[in-house]
Structure formats: structure tokens, C-alpha cells
Amino acid sequence: MEFISALGSWCGGPGFGHGAGYGMSGWMPFHFGGILQLIVIGLIIYFTVRMFRRPDTGPSAPSAQDVLKKRYAAGEIDEDTYIRMKDELK
């Protein structure tokens, strides 16, 4: 609970006006402090997730049955050879 209250007081305030919400940013309907908090929290979450994500290993090697199917479809082997090799793989 203390974390939430500390987070609420960090960068709080009405923005550049530093008064009752008027001044340089009085025409804007939001506070820069709140937006700054959201940006910082978002960046922390983004980099934390990116740091713990596993690296992409790239496309995996095709299985032996996939290679056999491609060879049969390309006409490299005949049907008898395809069936015999398929049975050997099982």
C-alpha cells in the first residue's frame, strides 16, 4: 500500500502551471506528471518482459516424415519406396 501512495506522489501536480491548474498548461485537460508516470511504468514493463523473453531460435528443422513427403511429392522417389521408408520411420 505504501508503494501505491508513493507512486501517486511521484511527479504529481498540475503540470507546468504548478498552481491551481492554470498557467502554461491550463488549456490541456491532463497533467504531465501522470503521463510521465505512465510512460516510465510502461517502459519498465516493456524492458522487463523483453529481458525475460526467450530468444527466438528460428525455424526448426523439418521432421523426417516431412522431408519424405516432399521428396515423394517432387517425384524423387516412387510410391513403393515412399511406403517402405514411411514404415521404417514409424
Biopython code that builds the backbone (N, CA, C, O; Angstrom):
import numpy as np
from Bio.PDB.StructureBuilder import StructureBuilder

atoms = [
    (1, "MET", "N", (0.820, -1.188, 0.000)),
    (1, "MET", "CA", (0.000, 0.000, 0.000)),
    (1, "MET", "C", (0.868, 1.258, 0.000)),
    (1, "MET", "O", (0.504, 2.273, -0.594)),
    (2, "GLU", "N", (2.022, 1.181, 0.673)),
    (2, "GLU", "CA", (2.907, 2.338, 0.694)),
    (2, "GLU", "C", (3.458, 2.620, -0.698)),
    (2, "GLU", "O", (3.708, 3.771, -1.056)),
    (3, "PHE", "N", (3.649, 1.542, -1.491)),
    (3, "PHE", "CA", (4.160, 1.710, -2.845)),
    (3, "PHE", "C", (3.187, 2.519, -3.690)),
    (3, "PHE", "O", (3.603, 3.387, -4.457)),
    (4, "ILE", "N", (1.910, 2.243, -3.555)),
    (4, "ILE", "CA", (0.900, 2.952, -4.340)),
    (4, "ILE", "C", (0.820, 4.419, -3.935)),
    (4, "ILE", "O", (0.715, 5.296, -4.792)),
    (5, "SER", "N", (0.870, 4.688, -2.646)),
    (5, "SER", "CA", (0.817, 6.085, -2.216)),
    (5, "SER", "C", (2.088, 6.838, -2.617)),
    (5, "SER", "O", (2.029, 8.022, -2.948)),
    (6, "ALA", "N", (3.244, 6.151, -2.587)),
    (6, "ALA", "CA", (4.482, 6.794, -3.022)),
    (6, "ALA", "C", (4.453, 7.036, -4.528)),
    (6, "ALA", "O", (4.962, 8.050, -5.007)),
    (7, "LEU", "N", (3.866, 6.116, -5.264)),
    (7, "LEU", "CA", (3.765, 6.272, -6.708)),
    (7, "LEU", "C", (2.830, 7.422, -7.061)),
    (7, "LEU", "O", (3.048, 8.122, -8.050)),
    (8, "GLY", "N", (1.808, 7.616, -6.268)),
    (8, "GLY", "CA", (0.876, 8.708, -6.522)),
    (8, "GLY", "C", (1.481, 10.079, -6.280)),
    (8, "GLY", "O", (1.087, 11.050, -6.925)),
    (9, "SER", "N", (2.421, 10.172, -5.372)),
    (9, "SER", "CA", (3.025, 11.472, -5.093)),
    (9, "SER", "C", (4.234, 11.760, -5.995)),
    (9, "SER", "O", (4.737, 12.883, -6.012)),
    (10, "TRP", "N", (4.691, 10.775, -6.727)),
    (10, "TRP", "CA", (5.845, 10.957, -7.617)),
    (10, "TRP", "C", (5.392, 11.645, -8.888)),
    (10, "TRP", "O", (4.476, 11.155, -9.549)),
    (11, "CYS", "N", (5.982, 12.726, -9.242)),
    (11, "CYS", "CA", (5.674, 13.503, -10.442)),
    (11, "CYS", "C", (4.220, 13.955, -10.487)),
    (11, "CYS", "O", (3.663, 14.150, -11.568)),
    (12, "GLY", "N", (3.627, 14.117, -9.365)),
    (12, "GLY", "CA", (2.248, 14.586, -9.355)),
    (12, "GLY", "C", (2.193, 16.089, -9.513)),
    (12, "GLY", "O", (3.219, 16.767, -9.447)),
    (13, "GLY", "N", (1.033, 16.593, -9.714)),
    (13, "GLY", "CA", (0.877, 18.031, -9.839)),
    (13, "GLY", "C", (0.195, 18.411, -11.123)),
    (13, "GLY", "O", (-0.001, 17.569, -11.999)),
    (14, "PRO", "N", (-0.165, 19.657, -11.246)),
    (14, "PRO", "CA", (-0.943, 20.093, -12.397)),
    (14, "PRO", "C", (-0.128, 20.377, -13.651)),
    (14, "PRO", "O", (-0.675, 20.934, -14.602)),
    (15, "GLY", "N", (1.123, 20.029, -13.698)),
    (15, "GLY", "CA", (1.891, 20.238, -14.924)),
    (15, "GLY", "C", (2.770, 21.458, -14.813)),
    (15, "GLY", "O", (3.333, 21.728, -13.752)),
    (16, "PHE", "N", (2.896, 22.206, -15.910)),
    (16, "PHE", "CA", (3.768, 23.364, -15.919)),
    (16, "PHE", "C", (3.239, 24.520, -15.090)),
    (16, "PHE", "O", (4.018, 25.362, -14.644)),
    (17, "GLY", "N", (1.949, 24.579, -14.878)),
    (17, "GLY", "CA", (1.367, 25.704, -14.152)),
    (17, "GLY", "C", (1.781, 25.744, -12.706)),
    (17, "GLY", "O", (1.995, 26.826, -12.160)),
    (18, "HIS", "N", (1.902, 24.592, -12.062)),
    (18, "HIS", "CA", (2.278, 24.455, -10.659)),
    (18, "HIS", "C", (1.404, 25.289, -9.734)),
    (18, "HIS", "O", (1.811, 25.605, -8.616)),
    (19, "GLY", "N", (0.258, 25.633, -10.169)),
    (19, "GLY", "CA", (-0.640, 26.390, -9.316)),
    (19, "GLY", "C", (-1.953, 25.646, -9.196)),
    (19, "GLY", "O", (-1.978, 24.473, -8.824)),
    (20, "ALA", "N", (-3.020, 26.311, -9.506)),
    (20, "ALA", "CA", (-4.338, 25.700, -9.413)),
    (20, "ALA", "C", (-4.729, 25.039, -10.728)),
    (20, "ALA", "O", (-5.916, 24.854, -10.997)),
    (21, "GLY", "N", (-3.767, 24.689, -11.531)),
    (21, "GLY", "CA", (-4.055, 24.045, -12.792)),
    (21, "GLY", "C", (-4.095, 25.024, -13.946)),
    (21, "GLY", "O", (-4.446, 24.646, -15.063)),
    (22, "TYR", "N", (-3.745, 26.264, -13.699)),
    (22, "TYR", "CA", (-3.758, 27.264, -14.765)),
    (22, "TYR", "C", (-2.326, 27.662, -15.089)),
    (22, "TYR", "O", (-1.398, 27.289, -14.371)),
    (23, "GLY", "N", (-2.153, 28.373, -16.102)),
    (23, "GLY", "CA", (-0.820, 28.800, -16.498)),
    (23, "GLY", "C", (-0.522, 28.287, -17.892)),
    (23, "GLY", "O", (-1.401, 28.285, -18.754)),
    (24, "MET", "N", (0.700, 27.853, -18.121)),
    (24, "MET", "CA", (1.092, 27.414, -19.456)),
    (24, "MET", "C", (0.290, 26.210, -19.940)),
    (24, "MET", "O", (-0.005, 26.102, -21.130)),
    (25, "SER", "N", (-0.062, 25.316, -19.040)),
    (25, "SER", "CA", (-0.777, 24.116, -19.461)),
    (25, "SER", "C", (-2.220, 24.120, -18.997)),
    (25, "SER", "O", (-2.849, 23.063, -18.959)),
    (26, "GLY", "N", (-2.754, 25.256, -18.647)),
    (26, "GLY", "CA", (-4.121, 25.316, -18.159)),
    (26, "GLY", "C", (-5.149, 24.915, -19.195)),
    (26, "GLY", "O", (-6.246, 24.493, -18.826)),
    (27, "TRP", "N", (-4.841, 25.027, -20.466)),
    (27, "TRP", "CA", (-5.781, 24.666, -21.510)),
    (27, "TRP", "C", (-5.795, 23.173, -21.802)),
    (27, "TRP", "O", (-6.692, 22.687, -22.491)),
    (28, "MET", "N", (-4.809, 22.437, -21.285)),
    (28, "MET", "CA", (-4.749, 20.999, -21.531)),
    (28, "MET", "C", (-5.555, 20.253, -20.473)),
    (28, "MET", "O", (-5.477, 20.582, -19.289)),
    (29, "PRO", "N", (-6.332, 19.247, -20.892)),
    (29, "PRO", "CA", (-7.187, 18.541, -19.938)),
    (29, "PRO", "C", (-6.484, 17.428, -19.174)),
    (29, "PRO", "O", (-7.165, 16.590, -18.582)),
    (30, "PHE", "N", (-5.184, 17.379, -19.157)),
    (30, "PHE", "CA", (-4.460, 16.321, -18.469)),
    (30, "PHE", "C", (-3.229, 16.899, -17.797)),
    (30, "PHE", "O", (-2.852, 18.047, -18.030)),
    (31, "HIS", "N", (-2.614, 16.084, -16.962)),
    (31, "HIS", "CA", (-1.424, 16.502, -16.227)),
    (31, "HIS", "C", (-0.207, 15.783, -16.801)),
    (31, "HIS", "O", (-0.259, 14.585, -17.079)),
    (32, "PHE", "N", (0.871, 16.511, -16.976)),
    (32, "PHE", "CA", (2.082, 15.898, -17.500)),
    (32, "PHE", "C", (2.698, 14.918, -16.508)),
    (32, "PHE", "O", (3.344, 13.953, -16.915)),
    (33, "GLY", "N", (2.508, 15.152, -15.226)),
    (33, "GLY", "CA", (3.061, 14.236, -14.223)),
    (33, "GLY", "C", (2.459, 12.851, -14.338)),
    (33, "GLY", "O", (3.179, 11.858, -14.240)),
    (34, "GLY", "N", (1.158, 12.764, -14.543)),
    (34, "GLY", "CA", (0.501, 11.470, -14.695)),
    (34, "GLY", "C", (0.920, 10.762, -15.961)),
    (34, "GLY", "O", (1.100, 9.544, -15.965)),
    (35, "ILE", "N", (1.078, 11.509, -17.031)),
    (35, "ILE", "CA", (1.525, 10.906, -18.284)),
    (35, "ILE", "C", (2.961, 10.422, -18.148)),
    (35, "ILE", "O", (3.303, 9.355, -18.658)),
    (36, "LEU", "N", (3.797, 11.184, -17.474)),
    (36, "LEU", "CA", (5.176, 10.775, -17.257)),
    (36, "LEU", "C", (5.232, 9.475, -16.452)),
    (36, "LEU", "O", (6.047, 8.599, -16.742)),
    (37, "GLN", "N", (4.380, 9.352, -15.457)),
    (37, "GLN", "CA", (4.321, 8.122, -14.673)),
    (37, "GLN", "C", (3.941, 6.945, -15.554)),
    (37, "GLN", "O", (4.565, 5.887, -15.467)),
    (38, "LEU", "N", (2.942, 7.105, -16.390)),
    (38, "LEU", "CA", (2.501, 6.020, -17.265)),
    (38, "LEU", "C", (3.600, 5.621, -18.245)),
    (38, "LEU", "O", (3.788, 4.435, -18.521)),
    (39, "ILE", "N", (4.320, 6.599, -18.768)),
    (39, "ILE", "CA", (5.399, 6.295, -19.707)),
    (39, "ILE", "C", (6.520, 5.534, -19.010)),
    (39, "ILE", "O", (7.024, 4.549, -19.550)),
    (40, "VAL", "N", (6.915, 5.971, -17.830)),
    (40, "VAL", "CA", (8.002, 5.311, -17.101)),
    (40, "VAL", "C", (7.595, 3.893, -16.708)),
    (40, "VAL", "O", (8.386, 2.963, -16.865)),
    (41, "ILE", "N", (6.382, 3.713, -16.202)),
    (41, "ILE", "CA", (5.910, 2.374, -15.821)),
    (41, "ILE", "C", (5.808, 1.486, -17.055)),
    (41, "ILE", "O", (6.172, 0.311, -17.003)),
    (42, "GLY", "N", (5.321, 2.031, -18.154)),
    (42, "GLY", "CA", (5.235, 1.259, -19.388)),
    (42, "GLY", "C", (6.593, 0.818, -19.888)),
    (42, "GLY", "O", (6.752, -0.318, -20.333)),
    (43, "LEU", "N", (7.584, 1.709, -19.820)),
    (43, "LEU", "CA", (8.937, 1.352, -20.245)),
    (43, "LEU", "C", (9.549, 0.285, -19.342)),
    (43, "LEU", "O", (10.244, -0.612, -19.819)),
    (44, "ILE", "N", (9.294, 0.382, -18.048)),
    (44, "ILE", "CA", (9.799, -0.631, -17.120)),
    (44, "ILE", "C", (9.199, -1.992, -17.450)),
    (44, "ILE", "O", (9.917, -2.991, -17.497)),
    (45, "ILE", "N", (7.895, -2.039, -17.678)),
    (45, "ILE", "CA", (7.233, -3.298, -18.018)),
    (45, "ILE", "C", (7.758, -3.834, -19.345)),
    (45, "ILE", "O", (8.040, -5.027, -19.462)),
    (46, "TYR", "N", (7.890, -2.966, -20.345)),
    (46, "TYR", "CA", (8.359, -3.384, -21.668)),
    (46, "TYR", "C", (9.743, -4.017, -21.598)),
    (46, "TYR", "O", (9.957, -5.101, -22.140)),
    (47, "PHE", "N", (10.689, -3.346, -20.931)),
    (47, "PHE", "CA", (12.045, -3.862, -20.883)),
    (47, "PHE", "C", (12.166, -5.082, -19.975)),
    (47, "PHE", "O", (13.015, -5.939, -20.219)),
    (48, "THR", "N", (11.337, -5.181, -18.933)),
    (48, "THR", "CA", (11.345, -6.367, -18.085)),
    (48, "THR", "C", (10.865, -7.582, -18.867)),
    (48, "THR", "O", (11.480, -8.646, -18.801)),
    (49, "VAL", "N", (9.772, -7.432, -19.605)),
    (49, "VAL", "CA", (9.263, -8.539, -20.418)),
    (49, "VAL", "C", (10.274, -8.909, -21.487)),
    (49, "VAL", "O", (10.500, -10.091, -21.745)),
    (50, "ARG", "N", (10.875, -7.930, -22.101)),
    (50, "ARG", "CA", (11.849, -8.194, -23.161)),
    (50, "ARG", "C", (13.096, -8.890, -22.615)),
    (50, "ARG", "O", (13.708, -9.703, -23.307)),
    (51, "MET", "N", (13.469, -8.573, -21.382)),
    (51, "MET", "CA", (14.654, -9.167, -20.785)),
    (51, "MET", "C", (14.420, -10.651, -20.460)),
    (51, "MET", "O", (15.340, -11.457, -20.602)),
    (52, "PHE", "N", (13.218, -11.022, -20.033)),
    (52, "PHE", "CA", (12.943, -12.394, -19.622)),
    (52, "PHE", "C", (12.379, -13.267, -20.740)),
    (52, "PHE", "O", (12.155, -14.459, -20.531)),
    (53, "ARG", "N", (12.147, -12.700, -21.918)),
    (53, "ARG", "CA", (11.626, -13.495, -23.023)),
    (53, "ARG", "C", (12.737, -14.358, -23.593)),
    (53, "ARG", "O", (13.883, -13.922, -23.701)),
    (54, "ARG", "N", (12.389, -15.592, -23.959)),
    (54, "ARG", "CA", (13.377, -16.484, -24.550)),
    (54, "ARG", "C", (13.716, -16.009, -25.958)),
    (54, "ARG", "O", (12.844, -15.523, -26.679)),
    (55, "PRO", "N", (14.965, -16.147, -26.346)),
    (55, "PRO", "CA", (15.329, -15.714, -27.700)),
    (55, "PRO", "C", (14.708, -16.637, -28.739)),
    (55, "PRO", "O", (14.496, -17.824, -28.494)),
    (56, "ASP", "N", (14.428, -16.075, -29.886)),
    (56, "ASP", "CA", (13.854, -16.833, -30.977)),
    (56, "ASP", "C", (14.935, -17.722, -31.568)),
    (56, "ASP", "O", (15.999, -17.245, -31.961)),
    (57, "THR", "N", (14.655, -19.013, -31.627)),
    (57, "THR", "CA", (15.643, -19.953, -32.136)),
    (57, "THR", "C", (15.554, -20.113, -33.643)),
    (57, "THR", "O", (16.351, -20.838, -34.238)),
    (58, "GLY", "N", (14.604, -19.452, -34.258)),
    (58, "GLY", "CA", (14.456, -19.546, -35.700)),
    (58, "GLY", "C", (13.603, -20.742, -36.078)),
    (58, "GLY", "O", (13.092, -21.454, -35.213)),
    (59, "PRO", "N", (13.456, -20.953, -37.361)),
    (59, "PRO", "CA", (12.627, -22.075, -37.789)),
    (59, "PRO", "C", (13.293, -23.400, -37.450)),
    (59, "PRO", "O", (14.504, -23.559, -37.605)),
    (60, "SER", "N", (12.485, -24.347, -36.986)),
    (60, "SER", "CA", (13.037, -25.643, -36.628)),
    (60, "SER", "C", (13.249, -26.489, -37.874)),
    (60, "SER", "O", (12.646, -26.245, -38.919)),
    (61, "ALA", "N", (14.095, -27.465, -37.749)),
    (61, "ALA", "CA", (14.399, -28.345, -38.876)),
    (61, "ALA", "C", (13.171, -29.211, -39.172)),
    (61, "ALA", "O", (12.486, -29.640, -38.243)),
    (62, "PRO", "N", (12.885, -29.471, -40.440)),
    (62, "PRO", "CA", (11.718, -30.303, -40.769)),
    (62, "PRO", "C", (11.940, -31.747, -40.310)),
    (62, "PRO", "O", (13.067, -32.241, -40.286)),
    (63, "SER", "N", (10.859, -32.399, -39.954)),
    (63, "SER", "CA", (10.967, -33.779, -39.498)),
    (63, "SER", "C", (11.275, -34.690, -40.688)),
    (63, "SER", "O", (11.169, -34.292, -41.848)),
    (64, "ALA", "N", (11.654, -35.904, -40.363)),
    (64, "ALA", "CA", (11.998, -36.863, -41.416)),
    (64, "ALA", "C", (10.774, -37.196, -42.274)),
    (64, "ALA", "O", (10.896, -37.388, -43.484)),
    (65, "GLN", "N", (9.612, -37.263, -41.657)),
    (65, "GLN", "CA", (8.402, -37.548, -42.430)),
    (65, "GLN", "C", (8.069, -36.397, -43.372)),
    (65, "GLN", "O", (7.589, -36.629, -44.482)),
    (66, "ASP", "N", (8.317, -35.164, -42.947)),
    (66, "ASP", "CA", (8.073, -34.020, -43.823)),
    (66, "ASP", "C", (8.999, -34.058, -45.042)),
    (66, "ASP", "O", (8.574, -33.788, -46.166)),
    (67, "VAL", "N", (10.259, -34.393, -44.805)),
    (67, "VAL", "CA", (11.218, -34.495, -45.914)),
    (67, "VAL", "C", (10.795, -35.601, -46.868)),
    (67, "VAL", "O", (10.871, -35.446, -48.087)),
    (68, "LEU", "N", (10.346, -36.728, -46.299)),
    (68, "LEU", "CA", (9.905, -37.850, -47.121)),
    (68, "LEU", "C", (8.696, -37.470, -47.968)),
    (68, "LEU", "O", (8.629, -37.814, -49.148)),
    (69, "LYS", "N", (7.739, -36.759, -47.368)),
    (69, "LYS", "CA", (6.549, -36.312, -48.116)),
    (69, "LYS", "C", (6.938, -35.370, -49.250)),
    (69, "LYS", "O", (6.395, -35.467, -50.351)),
    (70, "LYS", "N", (7.867, -34.467, -48.993)),
    (70, "LYS", "CA", (8.295, -33.536, -50.034)),
    (70, "LYS", "C", (9.016, -34.252, -51.175)),
    (70, "LYS", "O", (8.833, -33.913, -52.344)),
    (71, "ARG", "N", (9.832, -35.239, -50.827)),
    (71, "ARG", "CA", (10.534, -35.996, -51.870)),
    (71, "ARG", "C", (9.550, -36.783, -52.729)),
    (71, "ARG", "O", (9.715, -36.872, -53.945)),
    (72, "TYR", "N", (8.522, -37.354, -52.094)),
    (72, "TYR", "CA", (7.515, -38.111, -52.847)),
    (72, "TYR", "C", (6.699, -37.175, -53.736)),
    (72, "TYR", "O", (6.401, -37.496, -54.886)),
    (73, "ALA", "N", (6.340, -36.003, -53.179)),
    (73, "ALA", "CA", (5.558, -35.038, -53.954)),
    (73, "ALA", "C", (6.361, -34.478, -55.130)),
    (73, "ALA", "O", (5.793, -34.166, -56.176)),
    (74, "ALA", "N", (7.669, -34.350, -54.962)),
    (74, "ALA", "CA", (8.512, -33.814, -56.037)),
    (74, "ALA", "C", (8.846, -34.871, -57.081)),
    (74, "ALA", "O", (9.406, -34.546, -58.128)),
    (75, "GLY", "N", (8.511, -36.131, -56.814)),
    (75, "GLY", "CA", (8.779, -37.203, -57.769)),
    (75, "GLY", "C", (10.171, -37.782, -57.662)),
    (75, "GLY", "O", (10.611, -38.490, -58.568)),
    (76, "GLU", "N", (10.877, -37.501, -56.579)),
    (76, "GLU", "CA", (12.221, -38.043, -56.401)),
    (76, "GLU", "C", (12.193, -39.535, -56.085)),
    (76, "GLU", "O", (13.115, -40.264, -56.452)),
    (77, "ILE", "N", (11.137, -39.993, -55.403)),
    (77, "ILE", "CA", (11.007, -41.409, -55.056)),
    (77, "ILE", "C", (9.646, -41.903, -55.524)),
    (77, "ILE", "O", (8.700, -41.126, -55.657)),
    (78, "ASP", "N", (9.559, -43.215, -55.772)),
    (78, "ASP", "CA", (8.281, -43.775, -56.211)),
    (78, "ASP", "C", (7.435, -44.174, -55.012)),
    (78, "ASP", "O", (7.865, -44.040, -53.867)),
    (79, "GLU", "N", (6.226, -44.667, -55.283)),
    (79, "GLU", "CA", (5.268, -44.962, -54.212)),
    (79, "GLU", "C", (5.752, -46.106, -53.332)),
    (79, "GLU", "O", (5.607, -46.050, -52.111)),
    (80, "ASP", "N", (6.323, -47.140, -53.935)),
    (80, "ASP", "CA", (6.802, -48.277, -53.137)),
    (80, "ASP", "C", (7.906, -47.848, -52.173)),
    (80, "ASP", "O", (7.916, -48.254, -51.011)),
    (81, "THR", "N", (8.820, -47.038, -52.655)),
    (81, "THR", "CA", (9.903, -46.542, -51.799)),
    (81, "THR", "C", (9.343, -45.646, -50.695)),
    (81, "THR", "O", (9.791, -45.710, -49.550)),
    (82, "TYR", "N", (8.358, -44.809, -51.046)),
    (82, "TYR", "CA", (7.738, -43.927, -50.054)),
    (82, "TYR", "C", (7.093, -44.743, -48.939)),
    (82, "TYR", "O", (7.299, -44.455, -47.760)),
    (83, "ILE", "N", (6.314, -45.758, -49.305)),
    (83, "ILE", "CA", (5.622, -46.576, -48.296)),
    (83, "ILE", "C", (6.637, -47.323, -47.440)),
    (83, "ILE", "O", (6.492, -47.373, -46.218)),
    (84, "ARG", "N", (7.663, -47.904, -48.062)),
    (84, "ARG", "CA", (8.684, -48.636, -47.308)),
    (84, "ARG", "C", (9.417, -47.727, -46.329)),
    (84, "ARG", "O", (9.617, -48.100, -45.173)),
    (85, "MET", "N", (9.824, -46.531, -46.781)),
    (85, "MET", "CA", (10.550, -45.597, -45.913)),
    (85, "MET", "C", (9.646, -45.035, -44.815)),
    (85, "MET", "O", (10.099, -44.784, -43.698)),
    (86, "LYS", "N", (8.376, -44.841, -45.135)),
    (86, "LYS", "CA", (7.420, -44.361, -44.139)),
    (86, "LYS", "C", (7.241, -45.387, -43.033)),
    (86, "LYS", "O", (7.189, -45.028, -41.857)),
    (87, "ASP", "N", (7.147, -46.674, -43.403)),
    (87, "ASP", "CA", (7.016, -47.731, -42.416)),
    (87, "ASP", "C", (8.278, -47.863, -41.557)),
    (87, "ASP", "O", (8.193, -48.174, -40.368)),
    (88, "GLU", "N", (9.436, -47.629, -42.155)),
    (88, "GLU", "CA", (10.691, -47.697, -41.402)),
    (88, "GLU", "C", (10.799, -46.560, -40.381)),
    (88, "GLU", "O", (11.382, -46.729, -39.310)),
    (89, "LEU", "N", (10.236, -45.412, -40.722)),
    (89, "LEU", "CA", (10.292, -44.269, -39.792)),
    (89, "LEU", "C", (9.398, -44.480, -38.578)),
    (89, "LEU", "O", (9.673, -43.951, -37.501)),
    (90, "LYS", "N", (8.350, -45.239, -38.746)),
    (90, "LYS", "CA", (7.440, -45.488, -37.615)),
    (90, "LYS", "C", (8.042, -46.510, -36.732)),
    (90, "LYS", "O", (7.449, -46.875, -35.717)),
]
sb = StructureBuilder()
sb.init_structure("model")
sb.init_model(0)
sb.init_chain("A")
sb.init_seg("    ")
for serial, (resi, resn, name, xyz) in enumerate(atoms, 1):
    if name == "N":
        sb.init_residue(resn, " ", resi, " ")
    sb.init_atom(name, np.array(xyz, "f"), 0.0, 1.0, " ", f" {name:<3s}", serial, name[0])
structure = sb.get_structure()
